[in-house]
Amino acid sequence: MDGRAHVVDAYCPHLGANLAVGGRVVGDCIECPFHGWQFRGEDGKCTTIPYTDKVPDFAQIKTWPSCEVNGMILVWYHCDGGAPEWAVPEQAEITSKEWVYRGYTEHFVSAHIQEIPENAADFAHLTFLHGPVFMSGTDLRYTRSKLWDSVKHCWKAEWQPEPEPNKHCSQMVVQHSLTVFGKHFSFLDFFVRARQVGPGLVFLTFEHAFLGRGVILQSVTPVEPLLQHVVHRIYYQRAMPAAIPKFILNVECIQFERDIMIWNNKQYLSKPLLVKEDSTIQRHRRWFAQFYSKNSTRFTRQKDGLDW
């Protein structure tokens, strides 16, 4: 084995067996559990058929462009079959092992793929949805309870697309503070930079005066129409006790699950009713449009009648 990760189609082109169920890696090949055909990961060529002396030249499985970076295996998908147009950057602190893995959260979200990254440009929701302190929980019926009304998260945010050659990237800069009975406690301030790379990957790097520095990697993977698989992985300074990044990840999870309660019960509006203070949302939509092409699957719904 060469130690590199390769991605091929899940189903054997011979008789359709699922290579992920009972298949195994043999050298640099994946072996089908049904008849033992072996396909090379690098180019998909069939190298072995146990019951024949000659492997046909056309015996091949589809391979997908992929890379292994920041502890993740990422696959490039383009609906028109286009080759990768940009690379996923390494987080230097992860590569050097200065920051170490400290856990993950996983969610399935019933939403249009655009809804999740669009949060970065929706500044108004930060104060309204994420203003109530995290101790008030995730159920939006109770987050504004009088018990926790004296403690508030305060947010200041900016969003900008990046220029060439990184037009596929954008950045949201967030300054967070906490108030108790209206009084600002500066030792709870922290700074977050959320860098979106392509349509489905975000680097949330953050730093705090005494809690240190780290990153949460957010990946959004479409599973089926209007269903997204979202994973958050946290890497943190090795010298910091593991309890600190686990606490940060838990707080982030609570805030994210507030969004999920909205996403899972809303509808996607291609032409929303916006006011001038929402202008960043329109800018974000224009930026995100680069990830669609002529043959991209379109979201459609029945406009007339009740056939939905």
FINU-519034 format. One record per residue (C-alpha): residue number from 1; x, y, z. Coordinates in steps of 0.1 Angstrom, whole numbers, plus 5000, padded with zeros to 4 digits. Each point is the difference from the previous one (the first is absolute). Layout:
BEGIN
{NUM,{X,Y,Z}}
...
# end
This chain:
BEGIN
{1,{5000,5000,5000}}
{2,{5012,5035,4992}}
{3,{4982,5016,5030}}
{4,{4978,5022,4979}}
{5,{4963,5001,5001}}
{6,{4980,4994,4968}}
{7,{4963,5003,4993}}
{8,{4981,4977,4976}}
{9,{4963,4994,4992}}
{10,{4983,4980,5027}}
{11,{4986,4973,4977}}
{12,{5020,4974,4980}}
{13,{4995,5004,4963}}
{14,{4999,4962,4996}}
{15,{4967,4991,5017}}
{16,{4994,5030,5023}}
{17,{5012,4988,5034}}
{18,{5006,5027,5026}}
{19,{5037,5002,5005}}
{20,{4995,5017,5034}}
{21,{4981,4969,5014}}
{22,{5025,4972,5003}}
{23,{5026,5013,4976}}
{24,{5035,5004,5011}}
{25,{5032,5018,4991}}
{26,{5027,4977,4984}}
{27,{5032,5019,4994}}
{28,{4990,5030,4979}}
{29,{4967,4985,4989}}
{30,{4965,4996,5013}}
{31,{4987,4964,4998}}
{32,{4964,4993,4992}}
{33,{4983,4977,5026}}
{34,{4979,4983,4974}}
{35,{5025,4985,4975}}
{36,{5034,5013,5012}}
{37,{5006,5024,4971}}
{38,{5027,5025,5010}}
{39,{5001,5037,4989}}
{40,{5030,5023,5003}}
{41,{4992,5031,5021}}
{42,{5022,5023,4980}}
{43,{4983,4996,4966}}
{44,{4972,4975,5005}}
{45,{5015,4973,4977}}
{46,{4991,4964,5008}}
{47,{5032,4981,5008}}
{48,{4986,4966,5010}}
{49,{4971,4978,4992}}
{50,{5005,4967,5019}}
{51,{4983,4977,4975}}
{52,{5015,5014,4967}}
{53,{5036,5002,4987}}
{54,{4995,5032,4980}}
{55,{4985,5031,5015}}
{56,{4981,5020,4972}}
{57,{5014,5035,4994}}
{58,{4965,5015,5004}}
{59,{4996,4985,5035}}
{60,{5002,5032,5021}}
{61,{4982,5018,5028}}
{62,{4994,5038,5002}}
{63,{5024,5019,5022}}
{64,{4994,5034,5016}}
{65,{5025,5028,5005}}
{66,{5008,5001,5037}}
{67,{5025,5014,5026}}
{68,{5009,4993,5036}}
{69,{5005,5032,5019}}
{70,{4994,5011,5036}}
{71,{4991,4965,5011}}
{72,{4972,4998,4974}}
{73,{4995,4982,4967}}
{74,{4983,5024,4976}}
{75,{4985,4991,4966}}
{76,{4996,5024,4971}}
{77,{4966,4999,4983}}
{78,{4990,5020,4970}}
{79,{4966,4993,4983}}
{80,{5016,5006,4966}}
{81,{5030,4977,5008}}
{82,{5024,5029,5002}}
{83,{5035,4996,5016}}
{84,{5009,5016,5033}}
{85,{5004,5038,4996}}
{86,{5015,5007,5034}}
{87,{5017,4982,5029}}
{88,{4989,4998,5037}}
{89,{5026,5018,5021}}
{90,{5018,4983,5029}}
{91,{4996,5014,5035}}
{92,{5036,5003,5009}}
{93,{4995,4993,5037}}
{94,{4982,4967,4992}}
{95,{5027,4989,4976}}
{96,{5028,5008,5025}}
{97,{4979,4984,5028}}
{98,{5002,5032,5020}}
{99,{4962,4996,5002}}
{100,{4985,4966,5007}}
{101,{4967,4984,4994}}
{102,{4976,5004,5030}}
{103,{4966,4987,4987}}
{104,{4971,5005,4976}}
{105,{4963,5005,4997}}
{106,{4978,4987,4972}}
{107,{4965,5011,4988}}
{108,{4977,4994,4971}}
{109,{4982,5031,4989}}
{110,{4969,5002,4979}}
{111,{5008,5031,4979}}
{112,{5011,5013,4967}}
{113,{5038,4998,4997}}
{114,{5002,5038,4998}}
{115,{4982,5006,5033}}
{116,{5029,4989,5023}}
{117,{5028,5022,4985}}
{118,{4976,5029,4995}}
{119,{5000,5004,5038}}
{120,{5033,5017,4997}}
{121,{4984,5030,4983}}
{122,{4969,5001,5021}}
{123,{5011,5023,5028}}
{124,{4966,5008,5014}}
{125,{4994,4964,5010}}
{126,{5031,5000,5022}}
{127,{4985,5024,5026}}
{128,{4965,4986,4998}}
{129,{5007,4962,4999}}
{130,{5034,4998,5016}}
{131,{4998,5029,5025}}
{132,{4984,4979,5028}}
{133,{5027,4984,5021}}
{134,{5009,4964,4990}}
{135,{4989,4987,5034}}
{136,{4964,5007,4989}}
{137,{5003,4970,4976}}
{138,{4990,4993,4964}}
{139,{4961,4999,5002}}
{140,{4990,5034,4987}}
{141,{4968,5000,5020}}
{142,{5021,5003,5032}}
{143,{5033,5018,4990}}
{144,{4985,5034,5011}}
{145,{4990,4988,5034}}
{146,{5001,5025,5029}}
{147,{5025,4978,5018}}
{148,{5028,5008,4976}}
{149,{4988,5034,4987}}
{150,{5027,5019,5019}}
{151,{5028,4983,4980}}
{152,{5004,5008,4963}}
{153,{5024,4991,4972}}
{154,{5009,5031,4979}}
{155,{5013,4997,4964}}
{156,{5016,5023,4975}}
{157,{5006,4985,4966}}
{158,{5013,5008,4965}}
{159,{4999,4979,4968}}
{160,{5020,5004,4969}}
{161,{5008,4978,4969}}
{162,{5037,4996,4993}}
{163,{5015,5013,4967}}
{164,{5018,4980,4973}}
{165,{5016,4975,5001}}
{166,{4978,4990,5030}}
{167,{4966,5010,4987}}
{168,{4987,4966,5012}}
{169,{5007,5012,5036}}
{170,{4983,5025,5023}}
{171,{5005,5012,5035}}
{172,{4978,5008,5029}}
{173,{5017,5018,5030}}
{174,{4982,4999,5033}}
{175,{5007,5017,5033}}
{176,{4981,4985,5029}}
{177,{4994,5014,5035}}
{178,{4978,4991,5029}}
{179,{4980,5023,5022}}
{180,{4985,4993,5034}}
{181,{4972,5024,5011}}
{182,{5012,5022,4972}}
{183,{5036,5001,5013}}
{184,{5028,4990,4976}}
{185,{5025,4974,5013}}
{186,{5030,5004,4977}}
{187,{5017,4967,5012}}
{188,{4972,4981,4981}}
{189,{5008,5018,4967}}
{190,{5012,4979,4971}}
{191,{5007,5004,4963}}
{192,{4989,4976,4972}}
{193,{5010,5000,4963}}
{194,{4978,4977,4979}}
{195,{5015,4993,4966}}
{196,{4977,4983,4976}}
{197,{5019,4979,4974}}
{198,{4977,4989,4972}}
{199,{4964,4992,5007}}
{200,{5004,4974,5027}}
{201,{5031,5007,5022}}
{202,{5006,5026,5027}}
{203,{5030,5007,5022}}
{204,{4988,5016,5032}}
{205,{5033,5012,5017}}
{206,{4996,5017,5034}}
{207,{5022,5014,5027}}
{208,{4994,5011,5036}}
{209,{5023,5020,5023}}
{210,{5006,4970,5024}}
{211,{4981,4970,4985}}
{212,{5023,4999,4971}}
{213,{4995,4994,4962}}
{214,{4985,4973,4979}}
{215,{4978,4992,4970}}
{216,{4967,4983,4993}}
{217,{4998,4985,4965}}
{218,{4964,4999,4988}}
{219,{4992,4978,4970}}
{220,{4966,5000,4983}}
{221,{4993,4969,4978}}
{222,{4968,4996,4980}}
{223,{4984,4966,5006}}
{224,{4969,5004,4979}}
{225,{4979,5029,4989}}
{226,{4994,5024,5030}}
{227,{5020,4978,5024}}
{228,{5035,5010,5011}}
{229,{5025,4982,5022}}
{230,{5018,5025,5021}}
{231,{5031,4991,5021}}
{232,{5020,5023,5023}}
{233,{5035,4988,5010}}
{234,{5020,5020,5025}}
{235,{5038,5002,5002}}
{236,{5016,5019,5029}}
{237,{5034,5009,5015}}
{238,{5016,4968,5013}}
{239,{5010,5016,5033}}
{240,{4964,5010,5009}}
{241,{4980,4976,5021}}
{242,{4975,4980,4978}}
{243,{4971,5013,5021}}
{244,{5004,5035,4985}}
{245,{4995,4991,4963}}
{246,{4973,4975,5009}}
{247,{4981,5028,5018}}
{248,{5005,5023,4970}}
{249,{4987,4973,4976}}
{250,{4970,4994,5023}}
{251,{4991,5037,5000}}
{252,{5004,5002,4962}}
{253,{4977,4969,4998}}
{254,{4973,5016,5021}}
{255,{5000,5031,4978}}
{256,{5001,4980,4968}}
{257,{4970,4979,5011}}
{258,{4980,5032,5004}}
{259,{5006,5006,4963}}
{260,{4990,4964,4993}}
{261,{4966,5006,5016}}
{262,{4995,5028,4975}}
{263,{5014,4982,4970}}
{264,{4981,4968,5006}}
{265,{4967,5018,5000}}
{266,{5004,5028,4974}}
{267,{4998,5002,4963}}
{268,{5026,5013,4976}}
{269,{4990,5032,4983}}
{270,{5018,5008,4967}}
{271,{4986,5035,5001}}
{272,{4997,5010,5037}}
{273,{4985,5032,5013}}
{274,{5031,5020,5012}}
{275,{5006,5035,5014}}
{276,{5031,5020,4994}}
{277,{5017,4988,5032}}
{278,{4998,4965,4984}}
{279,{5021,5010,4970}}
{280,{5029,4977,5010}}
{281,{4977,4970,4995}}
{282,{4996,5010,4963}}
{283,{5037,5005,4997}}
{284,{5006,4965,5014}}
{285,{4975,4985,4976}}
{286,{5018,5016,4970}}
{287,{5033,4986,5014}}
{288,{4986,4965,5006}}
{289,{4984,4999,4965}}
{290,{5035,4992,4986}}
{291,{4996,4964,5013}}
{292,{4970,4993,4978}}
{293,{5003,4992,4963}}
{294,{4975,4995,4972}}
{295,{4995,4964,5009}}
{296,{4998,5004,5038}}
{297,{4969,4984,5015}}
{298,{4974,5027,5006}}
{299,{4977,5003,5030}}
{300,{4965,4998,4987}}
{301,{4966,5000,5018}}
{302,{4964,4997,4989}}
{303,{4987,5035,4996}}
{304,{4964,4991,4993}}
{305,{4979,4975,5018}}
{306,{5009,4978,5030}}
{307,{5022,4974,4983}}
{308,{5030,5003,5023}}
# end
